[in-house]
Amino acid sequence: MSATEERGRITARVSSPIAEKLQEAADLTGATLNQFLVQAALKEANRVIEREHTIRYTREDAAMLINLLDSPPSPNPALAKAFAQYKTKVENGTLIVRSGRSA
């Protein structure tokens, strides 16, 4: 870590029994209380982030998704109309893209 890197500060007020238990755990691992708290919090933060960023499917969900990819349904009328309009604009050279959206 560079000497000029800014550091944030996190404080927590806990009861004496909780503070004693945390200190005991830190002592048993050979870490300072601060190191122990940061490592435990970081481990939990990574677990929560991983859980929230992972999509889990049942076997039935996965089979349905694979089936849809292998045999997609026919486009509905609204999608067919939108595609026809898009194709016309591309063929006529009138398709203008602004901010990631077509006009």
Secondary structure as GFF3:
##gff-version 3
##sequence-region A 1 103
A	DSSP	alpha_helix	16	29	.	.	.	ID=ss1
A	DSSP	alpha_helix	33	53	.	.	.	ID=ss2
A	DSSP	alpha_helix	59	70	.	.	.	ID=ss3
A	DSSP	alpha_helix	77	92	.	.	.	ID=ss4
A	DSSP	beta_strand	97	98	.	.	.	ID=ss5
A	DSSP	beta_strand	101	102	.	.	.	ID=ss6
###
